[in-house]
């Protein structure tokens, strides 16, 4: 089970090295807090404590955050689009377009604070949205690990026909459902803990924003259920993991079409190879 932690970096560490060490702990980084005077960085993230090593190489200390989290305050602290006076995040989707995809520049997505991952404080969410901006139109999308619902809901704003929002965390699903209603999109998205057996629409695109270890489980689960859409957008991979990750995806039958980089993170667009 994931819990929330603060991670203090060791003296010889960097954010990139710390994230690499934490990547096997089902890390979901919500933000990096930097002391403007000392330059010292602290990671705020959710992670699998059972997967923590007995000793850290690049983490000096870690502290569990109280389960009674003030999500509004968390989003005030980390979400760059949060409007404190409204109590909402208002995200201008035009910021994730690149030419020639300018047809819906004025669309805006509204999100409430909550426990679902995806408040746009993390580079991997940006990478996923950049790929979706040019790929979502007319798609039937699986948002695998939907968190706050940000990716699936943005895809609908960009012309996706239908979205399956999947997440194993009940609190995240409730958060995503609230956001779907807030954007009047609840009729076009189905939230569930697993892909429905009797699905009304065959999916054509998957977006998955998870760490490498999480992706190994999630992607295999979809493929085992014979759910293999032709196009896959993935993110949550560190640049240092790129070679290992691309080799693993190739073994799973994926052909790399394009990639993007933001800070120390990468996002990819794959096409599933035929039989």
C-alpha positions as CSV (number, residue, x, y, z in Angstrom):
1,X,0.0,0.0,0.0
2,X,1.3,3.5,-0.9
3,X,1.8,6.1,1.8
4,X,3.0,9.7,1.6
5,X,6.6,10.6,2.6
6,X,9.1,13.4,2.7
7,X,12.5,12.3,1.5
8,X,15.6,14.2,2.5
9,X,18.5,13.8,0.1
10,X,22.0,12.9,1.3
11,X,24.8,15.4,0.9
12,X,26.3,13.6,-2.2
13,X,22.9,13.1,-3.9
14,X,20.8,15.0,-6.5
15,X,17.1,14.9,-7.3
16,X,17.9,12.7,-10.3
17,X,19.9,10.1,-8.3
18,X,17.3,10.1,-5.5
19,X,14.4,9.5,-8.0
20,X,16.4,6.7,-9.6
21,X,16.9,5.0,-6.2
22,X,13.2,5.4,-5.4
23,X,11.9,4.2,-8.8
24,X,11.5,0.6,-7.6
25,X,9.3,1.7,-4.7
26,X,6.3,2.6,-6.8
27,X,7.2,6.2,-6.5
28,X,4.7,8.9,-7.4
29,X,6.5,12.3,-7.1
30,X,4.2,15.2,-6.3
31,X,6.9,17.8,-6.1
32,X,10.3,19.0,-5.1
33,X,10.7,21.5,-2.3
34,X,13.8,23.6,-2.5
35,X,15.1,25.8,0.3
36,X,15.9,29.2,-1.5
37,X,18.7,30.0,1.0
38,X,20.5,26.6,1.3
39,X,19.5,25.0,-2.0
40,X,18.6,21.8,-0.1
41,X,15.9,19.8,-1.8
42,X,13.2,17.6,-0.3
43,X,11.0,15.2,-2.3
44,X,7.3,14.9,-1.5
45,X,6.0,11.6,-2.9
46,X,3.9,8.6,-2.4
47,X,5.7,5.2,-2.4
48,X,5.5,1.6,-1.4
49,X,7.1,1.5,2.0
50,X,7.4,-2.3,1.9
51,X,9.8,-1.9,-1.1
52,X,12.1,0.4,0.7
53,X,15.7,-0.8,1.0
54,X,17.2,-1.5,4.4
55,X,19.8,1.3,3.7
56,X,19.6,4.2,1.3
57,X,22.4,5.4,-0.9
58,X,21.1,8.8,-1.9
59,X,18.3,9.4,0.7
60,X,19.4,10.7,4.1
61,X,16.1,10.3,5.9
62,X,12.4,9.8,5.1
63,X,9.3,10.7,7.1
64,X,5.8,9.4,6.7
65,X,3.2,12.2,6.2
66,X,0.1,12.0,8.3
67,X,-2.8,10.2,6.6
68,X,-5.0,13.2,7.4
69,X,-3.7,15.2,4.4
70,X,-5.1,18.6,3.6
71,X,-5.4,18.1,-0.2
72,X,-6.3,21.7,-0.8
73,X,-3.1,22.8,0.8
74,X,-1.1,20.2,-1.1
75,X,-2.5,21.5,-4.4
76,X,-1.8,25.1,-3.4
77,X,1.8,24.1,-2.7
78,X,2.5,22.0,-5.8
79,X,-0.1,22.5,-8.6
80,X,1.0,25.4,-10.8
81,X,-2.5,26.0,-12.1
82,X,-4.3,26.0,-8.8
83,X,-6.4,29.2,-8.1
84,X,-6.6,29.6,-4.4
85,X,-9.6,32.0,-4.6
86,X,-11.6,29.4,-6.5
87,X,-10.4,26.3,-4.7
88,X,-9.8,24.7,-8.2
89,X,-7.1,24.1,-10.8
90,X,-7.9,25.7,-14.1
91,X,-5.6,24.2,-16.8
92,X,-5.4,25.9,-20.2
93,X,-5.0,22.9,-22.6
94,X,-3.5,25.2,-25.3
95,X,-0.2,25.0,-23.5
96,X,0.3,21.3,-24.5
97,X,-0.3,21.8,-28.2
98,X,2.4,22.0,-30.9
99,X,1.7,23.0,-34.5
100,X,-0.3,22.0,-36.4
101,X,-2.6,20.9,-33.6
102,X,-4.2,24.2,-32.7
103,X,-7.9,23.5,-33.3
104,X,-8.9,23.5,-29.6
105,X,-6.5,25.9,-28.1
106,X,-9.1,27.6,-25.8
107,X,-10.3,24.4,-24.1
108,X,-9.8,24.5,-20.3
109,X,-9.8,21.6,-17.8
110,X,-11.0,22.1,-14.3
111,X,-9.8,19.9,-11.4
112,X,-10.6,19.7,-7.7
113,X,-7.9,19.0,-5.1
114,X,-7.7,15.4,-4.1
115,X,-5.6,12.3,-3.7
116,X,-5.4,11.2,-7.4
117,X,-2.0,11.7,-8.9
118,X,-1.9,14.3,-11.7
119,X,-1.9,17.9,-10.4
120,X,0.6,18.9,-13.1
121,X,3.4,19.4,-10.6
122,X,5.3,16.5,-12.2
123,X,7.1,16.5,-15.7
124,X,5.6,13.1,-16.7
125,X,2.1,14.5,-16.7
126,X,3.2,17.3,-19.0
127,X,4.8,14.7,-21.3
128,X,1.7,12.6,-21.4
129,X,-0.5,15.6,-22.2
130,X,1.8,16.7,-25.0
131,X,1.4,13.3,-26.7
132,X,-2.3,13.2,-26.1
133,X,-2.8,16.6,-27.7
134,X,-1.9,15.2,-31.1
135,X,-3.2,11.7,-30.6
136,X,-6.5,11.8,-28.7
137,X,-8.9,12.9,-31.4
138,X,-11.4,10.2,-32.3
139,X,-9.7,7.7,-30.1
140,X,-11.2,5.2,-27.6
141,X,-8.7,5.7,-24.7
142,X,-7.6,3.6,-21.8
143,X,-6.2,5.9,-19.1
144,X,-4.3,3.3,-17.1
145,X,-3.7,4.6,-13.6
146,X,-6.0,7.5,-14.1
147,X,-5.4,9.2,-10.7
148,X,-7.1,12.6,-10.8
149,X,-8.5,11.8,-14.2
150,X,-6.5,14.6,-15.8
151,X,-5.2,12.6,-18.9
152,X,-8.5,11.0,-19.8
153,X,-10.5,14.2,-19.3
154,X,-8.0,16.2,-21.3
155,X,-8.3,13.6,-24.1
156,X,-12.1,14.0,-24.2
157,X,-11.6,17.8,-24.4
158,X,-9.4,17.1,-27.4
159,X,-12.0,15.0,-29.2
160,X,-11.6,11.4,-27.8
161,X,-14.8,9.5,-28.2
162,X,-14.7,7.5,-25.0
163,X,-12.3,6.8,-22.1
164,X,-11.9,3.9,-19.7
165,X,-10.3,5.4,-16.5
166,X,-8.6,2.6,-14.5
167,X,-7.0,2.8,-11.1
168,X,-6.5,0.4,-8.2
169,X,-6.9,3.2,-5.6
170,X,-10.6,3.7,-4.6
171,X,-9.8,7.3,-3.4
172,X,-8.3,8.2,-6.8
173,X,-11.4,6.8,-8.6
174,X,-13.7,8.9,-6.5
175,X,-11.5,12.0,-7.1
176,X,-11.5,11.4,-10.9
177,X,-15.3,10.9,-10.9
178,X,-15.7,14.3,-9.2
179,X,-13.5,15.9,-11.8
180,X,-15.5,14.3,-14.6
181,X,-18.7,15.8,-13.3
182,X,-17.0,19.1,-12.8
183,X,-16.2,19.1,-16.5
184,X,-19.6,17.7,-17.6
185,X,-17.8,14.6,-19.1
186,X,-19.1,11.9,-16.9
187,X,-21.2,10.3,-19.7
188,X,-18.1,9.8,-21.8
189,X,-15.8,8.1,-19.3
190,X,-16.1,4.8,-17.3
191,X,-14.1,4.5,-14.1
192,X,-13.2,1.1,-12.8
193,X,-10.5,-0.8,-10.9
194,X,-10.0,-3.1,-13.9
195,X,-10.8,-3.2,-17.6
196,X,-14.4,-4.3,-18.1
197,X,-14.9,-7.7,-19.7
198,X,-18.0,-6.6,-21.7
199,X,-16.6,-3.3,-22.8
200,X,-18.9,-1.4,-25.2
201,X,-16.1,0.2,-27.3
202,X,-12.8,-1.4,-28.4
203,X,-9.9,0.8,-27.3
204,X,-7.5,2.3,-29.8
205,X,-5.1,4.1,-27.6
206,X,-3.6,3.6,-24.1
207,X,-1.9,6.3,-21.9
208,X,0.1,5.0,-18.9
209,X,2.0,7.4,-16.6
210,X,3.8,5.1,-14.1
211,X,7.2,4.1,-12.9
212,X,9.0,1.3,-14.7
213,X,8.1,-1.3,-12.1
214,X,4.4,-0.3,-12.1
215,X,4.3,-0.4,-15.9
216,X,5.6,-3.9,-15.9
217,X,2.6,-5.1,-13.9
218,X,0.0,-2.8,-15.5
219,X,1.0,-3.4,-19.2
220,X,1.3,-7.2,-18.7
221,X,-2.2,-7.1,-17.1
222,X,-3.8,-5.5,-20.1
223,X,-2.0,-7.8,-22.5
224,X,-3.0,-10.8,-20.5
225,X,-6.7,-9.7,-20.9
226,X,-6.2,-9.6,-24.7
227,X,-6.6,-5.8,-24.6
228,X,-3.9,-4.6,-27.0
229,X,-4.8,-1.3,-28.7
230,X,-2.5,-0.3,-31.6
231,X,-1.0,2.9,-30.0
232,X,0.4,3.4,-26.5
233,X,1.6,6.6,-24.8
234,X,3.8,6.0,-21.8
235,X,5.7,8.1,-19.4
236,X,7.2,7.9,-15.9
237,X,10.6,6.7,-17.1
238,X,13.9,8.3,-16.0
239,X,16.4,9.1,-18.7
240,X,18.9,6.7,-17.0
241,X,16.3,3.9,-17.6
242,X,15.7,4.6,-21.2
243,X,17.9,1.8,-22.7
244,X,16.5,-0.8,-20.3
245,X,12.9,0.3,-20.8
246,X,13.0,0.4,-24.6
247,X,14.5,-3.1,-24.7
248,X,11.8,-4.4,-22.4
249,X,9.0,-2.7,-24.5
250,X,10.5,-4.1,-27.7
251,X,10.4,-7.6,-26.2
252,X,6.7,-7.0,-25.4
253,X,6.0,-6.2,-29.0
254,X,6.1,-2.4,-29.1
255,X,7.7,-0.3,-31.9
256,X,8.9,3.1,-30.8
257,X,7.4,6.0,-32.9
258,X,8.7,9.1,-31.0
259,X,10.0,10.2,-27.6
260,X,10.1,13.4,-25.5
261,X,12.2,14.6,-22.6
262,X,11.4,17.0,-19.7
263,X,14.0,17.4,-17.0
264,X,15.2,13.9,-16.0
265,X,12.0,12.2,-17.3
266,X,10.9,10.7,-20.6
267,X,7.7,10.0,-22.5
268,X,7.1,7.8,-25.5
269,X,4.7,7.0,-28.3
270,X,4.6,3.3,-29.3
271,X,2.8,1.3,-31.9
272,X,1.9,-2.3,-31.1
273,X,3.4,-4.7,-33.6
274,X,1.0,-7.0,-35.5
275,X,0.7,-10.8,-34.9
